[in-house]
């Protein structure tokens, strides 16, 4: 047999294998009816001859969907989000076990150590009574975080109850409740909080109640809007048709689905409540002295701003970093809940 005939026969044999093997068919080797080979296999005859000598090349495994999602999630982790998460982790550690991060008593003073500038012994300096500023900042993380979370939880619970009641009530009742909410929302939340805390008195509990009351109308409107949509959903009508009790349908189907977007948005409100609580403490409506509360430390330190700048600088930085970190993480949760996480 001539060399050109041997080459033609070897190509025909390889093309026949490719037709029966999907991996070869994808590579571009296909037979044609007249006993020859396609133009693609003729152009790659040398390559297929080498493959016939050394064996079929292995097909690389396909990347799974989970691996692709992991790569996208790693790429989606921005430096700002990582830094915010680390700051929140430190704050949580300070709130849970402050004695692990700072030695000493935040209320114990030493007149001889008053107004000490930041040094190795006192990294953030001392205040007018000789108390270590770092220790007071660490112990002040707990009341600030508790204030933000407690006020937000109270506002969400009360707002969800009012919004659910309004969304399921008669249109006349719904309109009355929403008009009252509109009137309250016409005033700034800080002003409403000041009015409530002035009426109830000073103290941490009253401060939490005042901040929560100011946010109740906003959460009530959000839950009411979700309830109006969900109450007409097909799965709610199906649950009612199956004979489930009204309370079961409301709690299991209506409230459970109406509260989800509100909970995600409430994480942003935690940071706002921490900043608002520091503002009320700065004005003297929060915890009384000598409590290690960041807003109160700002209020006391402003009297010594000329000769002890660190008394106001470090508490202000702590408040700013906390509010920014909580807001950053909250916005990331909102972004992922809206399907923009990847």
N, C-alpha and C positions, 0 to 999 in steps of 0.2 A: 504494500500500500504506500502511496506517495505521501511525503510529509504534509502537503496541504490537505490531503484527505484525512490524515490522522488528526490534524488540528481541528478540522470541521467536525469529526466524530466526537472528539473530546468536549468541544463546546456544546454539541447537541446533548451529550450525556449530562453535562452540568446544568443545562437549561431545563432538562426533564426533571432533575432533582429539585431545582428551584421551584418548579410549578407545584410539586407535591409538598414542599416545605415552606411554611409561611415566612420563616426568617429569610430565606433566599428570595422569595417572591418580592418581599419588601425591598431587597437590595437592588432590584432592577433587572433580574434575569428572567425572561419569559419566553416560552417557545412560540413559534408562529406556525400556521397550518401547513405551509409548503415544504416543511422539512428543514428549514433553515433556522436562524436565530435572529432575534430582534437587533435593532441597531444599537441598543444599550449594551447587550451582551457582546456584540461584535466589537464595540469600542473598548470593552473591559475584558477582552479575551485573555490578555496576558495576566491580568489580575486574577481571573478565575482559574487559570491554569496553575498559578502559584498556590491558590487556595486548595485546589484539588491535590496538590502534592503534599502540602503540609497539614491539611485538615481544615475543617470549617472553623472560622473565627468565632469566638464566644461573644454572645450578645450581652452588653452591659445591662445589669438589672435596672429596672425602672425605679425612679425615686417615688416613694410613697407620698400620699397627701399629707400625712402627719409631719414628715420631714420638711416638706415645703412650708407648712404653716409655722413650724418652729423657726425656720430661717426668716420668715416674714416677721414673726414676733420679735426675734432678736434685732432685726433691722429697725423695728418700730420703737424699740426702747430708746428714747431720747435721753441725753445726758441730764437735762433738767428734771425729767421724771425720776431718774435714778437718784439724783441728789435730794429731791423732795422726799422720796421714800426713805432714804437714809436718815434725814432729819426727823421724820416722823418716828422712825424706829428708836432713835436716841431719846426723843420726847416721851415715848411710851415707856422706855426703860427708866427714865427719870421719874415718871409718874408712879410706876409700880414699885421700884426699889431705889429711892433717891440716895439712901445711905451708901449704895454701891458706887455712886459717881461723885459724892462729896462727903467729906468727913466734917463732923462738928454739928453744932446746933444753929439753925438759921436765926434763932431769937437771942442767942447768947452774944453779948457785946463786951467790948474791952475799950474803955475810954482812951487808953494809951495808944491804941491802934487805929484811932479815928482818922479818916481821910488819907489812908495810905494809898499811894498810886499803885497801879498794877505792877506786880513783881513776882519773883519765883515763889515766895511764901503765899502770896495772895494774887492769883493769876488775873483777876478782874478788879482788884483793889478792895477797899473797905468803905463802909458808909460813915455817916456822922456819929454813929454809936460804936464803931469798930467792928461791925459784923461783916463777915466775908460776903462779897457780892456774888461770887460764883455759887456758894452754898445756898444763898437765898434764891438765885435764879433756878437752880436745880429743884429745890423744894417748891418753887412757885409754878412749876410745870403741871403739877397735879391739880391745883384749883383752877388753873386756866383751862385745861383740857376737860375737866369735869363740868365746868361751867358751859363750855361750848357744846359738849355732847348732851348734857342734861337738858339744856334749853332747846336744842334741836329735837330731841326725842319727845319732849313734852309738846312742842309746837306741832310735830307731825301727828302725834296721837290725837290731840284735840282737834286739829284741822281735818284729819281724816274722818273723824266721827261727825263733825259738822258737815263736811262736804258730802259724805255718804248719805246722811239724813236729808240734805237738801236735794241731792240728785235723785233720790227715790221718792220724794214727797210730791204732793200736788203742786202744779205750776204756781199757784198763788203763794204757797209757803216757800217754794223755791225762790221766787222773785223777791220776797221779803228778806230772806236770809242773805241773798246775794247783794241786795241793796245795802244792807247793814255792813257787809264785808267791803263793799265799794267805798262807803263812807270812812271806814277805818283805814283802808288802803290809801285814801286821799292824803293822810297825814304821814310824815316820815316815821319810820319805825323807831328811830331814836327818840323822837318826841313822844310817841306812845309809851315807850319804855320809861321815859322820865316821868310821865304822868302817873303810871302805875306804881313805880317805885317811890314816888313822893307820897302817894296815898297809903301804900302798904308799909313804908319805912325802909331803913337801910338794912343791909345784911346780904349774905350770899344767896340764901334761899329766895328772898324777895327779888334779888337781881336776876336769878334764873327765871322766876315767874314773870318778871317784867319783859325780859327779852323774848321769852316764849310767846307771851300774849301778843306782842307786836307782830309776830310772824304767823299767827294762826290764820288770819284772813287769806294770806297768800296760799298756804297749803290747802285751805278749805276750797278755794276756787279751783285749784289743780285737781283735787280728788273729785270734786263735783263734775268737772268737765270730762274726766275719764269715766265716771259713773254713768253719765248721760250716753256715752258711746257704748259701754259694755252692756248695759241693761237691755239693749236691743240686739245683742249679738246672737247668732244662731245657737251656740252652745248653751247660753243661758235659757233660751226658749225651750231647747231640748231637755234641759235639766228640770224645768218647770213641768213640761209635758210628762216626764217620767214619774212625777208625783213626789219629788223632793220637797221638804218643808221650805218655807220662805226664808227662814233664818239660815238654813244650810246653803241655799242658793246664794244668799247675800254674802255670807262669810267666805264660802269656799270658792265661788266663781266671780262675784262682782268685786268684793273688797280685795281679794287676793290679786286680781289683775289690775285693779285701779291704783293700788298702792305701789306697784313696782317702779314705775317711772318717778314717782315722788321720792322714794327712798334713794334712788341714784342722785337726784338733784339735791337731796338733803345733805349729802356729803359736802357740797360746796357751801351750804349754809353753816356748817360747823365752823369753818374758818371765819365767816362773817360774825358769828356769835362770839368767838374768842376776841376778835378786834373790838366788838361792841362792848363786851364785858370789861376789857381793859379801859375803854373810854369812860364807862360809868365809874370804875374804880378810881380813875384819874380825877374825876369830878367829885369824889368823896362819897359815892352812893354804894360802894361795894363793901368788901371786908374792912373792918377797922384796923388801924395800926396796932401792933407792929407785924401784921400778917405778911408773909413773903409772897405778895401778889404783884404781878408785873406792872399793872396799871397803878397800883398804890406806890410802888417803887419809883415810877416816873413822876408821880405827883410830889413825893418828898424830895426827889433828887433835883427838881427844877429850882429849888431854893438855893442850891449850892452849885449851880451850873458854872459859875465863874471860876471856882477853884477846884471843882471835882466833877469834871465832865463825864467820867465813867459811870457816875450814878444814874445818869439818864441815857447814855449811849448804849450800854449793854442791855438793859431791859427793852429799849426800843428795838434793837436788833433782834432780840428774842421774839418779840411780838410780830415783827415783820416776817421773819423766817417761818414762824409757825403758821401765820395766815397764808402766806404764799405756798407753803408746802401742802397744807390741807386743800387749798383751792386747786393746786396743780393736780393732785391725785384725784380730787373730785371731778375735775373736768375730763381727766382721762377715763374715768369710769363712765361718765356721760357719753363720751365719744365712742367707747366700745359698746355701750348699750344701744346706741343708734346704728350699729352695724358698720362703724368706721374704724374698727380696731385693727384690721389687717390692711 
